[in-house]
Amino acid sequence: MYNKPIRPSLKSKKWEKFRDRIMRKHDYLCQESLRYGISVQAEMVHHIFPVSEYPELEFVEWNCLPLTNKKHNTFHD
C-alpha cells in the first residue's frame, strides 16, 4: 500500500481549485478505468511524475489524472 506523508500543498486553496479543474476536465471519471471502457467516478488526482521528484510539475495539468483510490494504489504497488 502507498503511505507517504501528505504534502502541505494538498490542503491549500490553490490545490483544491487545481484538483477541481482536473476532475471537471475529465468529467470526474477515472481515466485508467476508461482505458478499459469502464466508467467509474474518480476519487483523487494522481501525479504521473511524482511531486517528490518533480515539484515543478505539481500544478501542471498534463501531469495529472483523476483515478479511483484502487487504481491509484496499483500505480504505487
Secondary structure as GFF3:
##gff-version 3
##sequence-region A 1 77
A	DSSP	three_ten_helix	8	11	.	.	.	ID=ss1
A	DSSP	alpha_helix	13	25	.	.	.	ID=ss2
A	DSSP	alpha_helix	31	34	.	.	.	ID=ss3
A	DSSP	beta_strand	44	47	.	.	.	ID=ss4
A	DSSP	three_ten_helix	55	57	.	.	.	ID=ss5
A	DSSP	three_ten_helix	61	63	.	.	.	ID=ss6
A	DSSP	beta_strand	64	67	.	.	.	ID=ss7
A	DSSP	alpha_helix	69	76	.	.	.	ID=ss8
###
